[in-house]
Amino acid sequence: MSPHTVSMRTRDGVRLDADVYAPDAPGPHPVLLMRQPYGRKIASTVCYAHPDWYASQGFIVAIQDVRGRGTSEGIFRTLEADAEDGADAIAWAANMPGSSGAVGMYGFSYQGTNQFLAAGKAPPALRALAPAMIGWDLRTDWAYEGDAFALQGGMGWAIQIAAESARLAGDSNAYRELRSAAHALPLSSEIVARPDVLERYRALTHYHDWLEQPADAAYWKAISPSSRLERIGSIPTLLVGGWFDSHLPGTLAARRALAGKVPLHIVVGPWAHFPWGRRVGELDFSDAAIGDIDRLQVRWFNHWLKGGPALDQPAVRLFDMGALCWRDFASWPATGQTFFTGGTGRAAMDERDGFLSPTPPDSRGTEALVHDPWRPVASVRAAQDRALVDQRPDVLTFTTPPATAPTLFAGDVRASLDIATDAPEYDVACTLSRVNARGQSIGFAEGYRRVMAPGPVEIPMRATCLTLHPGERLRLSIAGAAFPAFPINPGTGEDPTRARAIDARIVTLRVGHGSRLHVGA
């Protein structure tokens, strides 16, 4: 079916354009609204079925260009107008011809986050949400992790946003430069986090706001759903996340904040940001992993917008990455297992030396690693074998004995490390991996933190659901960098996003025996 384009005016008079797909059957019908910054024709089809399909299920589907994008009027500033404009768009959708007056919203990433921003204005026609892979507190779970700027992801997305701004402005030179930078991130500038191409086109993107706005600035509250929790009310919410998605912390933060306050379901699959299929990196999670989120969302919206049956599944559905099956839980799981680090002092030199044990070690020594900014430890892409990284002499590895029986690890993961250092500031990267009999080390939970004060260090890591099979081992890897996922900490006390590469110094970290890894805590 072909859409027709419909326009509306925001409260301040800006025209927003949408493609509207209508069912063939007579109405009225509820409306599913998605608000896009990438051009409405894409309609998030990297993850979802085309709007034609949703319309065939008995919904009017409206895919709208946000302010300043596509053919909509106005100036685009990342997420800054989406609360008010979103609320206006919901009221418009509820009153369009053929509408039943009930509106739901769906979409992932930006299109998921802006659902919550609109919901924070409490529009009465909004009856259900289906946000996937979102930011909840944009400062802490999107732009930064553990006070470390998310360099690779942040730079890549900022260049994409800037390139689209250049395209809409008809600036072919800027578009060409930015497109080239998107295909090979410019990571060799004097100040790595501030490449020339983004300095030159800083007006086209939010990148410098994200670098320079203080953590407590009102800017972050204005674009973060977390600041609007009390006004979201009781809107039913279906959350979708991915174990290998960079936005998983934001998705799970939303779950924690909304639990007990709204009708809430969450599904987490073995997926990166997109697509949501059976394969990620080197891993094949079988047909069971193929995300059928489209049909799940139709059941969700049929219930809340049409009065159909409720979802016939528990509130939490997680994919077990070891058993290759879905597991249902009435609430967020907590297997509650703690491991302690130990070794003989050579955990960086010999991956057989460092160990993880359910009991504290007799020795209370330390394991040292030396971080050299000239050859920083590389970040490893999702679901890839990191054995070559683990054998580096600047990576500490602590490994359990082979499992003797299937063991389920499910829930939150965090590391509690006793670290001493010779620098006023440093970074620490933690990865939890599954090591198989062939020696492959496949990471499945990561955490990162910029540490600016002495003392014990808590590092939240990605949550998980994984059955460890007999013969497999768990491994905790610790390093002083994960580049280019995060900028290199210079070890001088200067902000890594402002430091010159030439000023970075060598830093030694000493991790105490008896440091703890909590899985399902």
Order of alpha helices (4+ residues) and beta strands (2+ residues): beta-beta-beta-alpha-beta-alpha-beta-alpha-beta-beta-beta-alpha-alpha-alpha-alpha-alpha-alpha-beta-alpha-beta-beta-beta-alpha-beta-beta-beta-beta-beta-alpha-beta-beta-beta-beta-beta-beta-beta-beta-beta
